[in-house]
Amino acid sequence: MKVTIVGAGNMGRGIGSRVVAGGNEVELVDRNPEDSRNLAEELGPLATVSQSVGGEVVVLALPYDEVRKAIAEHRDGLAGRIVVDIVNPVDWSTMETVTTPAGTSAAEETAQLVPEGTKVVKAFNTTFAKTLVAGEAAGQKLEVLIAGDDDAAKATVAALAEAGGMRAVDVGPLRRARMLEQVGLFHIAIQEKLGSGFASAISLRW
């Protein structure tokens, strides 16, 4: 499977590392072609550089305030694909709240912006880039919490995560992204207290 990652920053590196670890192709799209080329070289022969989206799955590995612009830029190419929203819309000035309006989430906003028929899945917002590159945290598998309204789309993202050595957990419909984004905020906010250097992970056991 080919996965397009829009954004060649830290999370693009982390998710790209897991995708190629699972034997899948990565197509990197970034406004700075040099960043894409450097990351492609780092990820190896399964990684390529492009200016447009062509993967069955498209990961928007971007900050919250860049997602709307990226969707507008690649709108035609996103049609009919699976779009993965990884955003944590954190109010960085307080580290206490998310910046989305009450009753919605960044992922639900993304679902309103993409072309009709495009399936949006929330995933990877509770996993840090450093742990994704390593493929583990404290010797344990990473858990990818996944929310979405299309079961087949969630299964595709889950298969990618598990191929990359992670454990996928389906947490329900896309509206649960509101909860996941709160979990993401919490995980970020406690890093200074933990002193983990963003090397911790959220884990569920049952």
ABEGO torsion letter per residue (X at the ends): XBBBBBEABAAAAAAAAAAAAAGBBBBBBBABAAAAAAAAAAAEAABBBBABBABABBBBBBBAAAAAAAAAAAAAAABGBBBBBABBBBBAAAGABBABBBGBBAAAAAAAABBBGBBBBBBGAABBAAAAAAGBBGGBBBBBBBBEABAAAAAAAAAAAAAAGBBBBBAEBAAAAAAAAAAAAAAAAAAAAAGAGGABBBBBBX
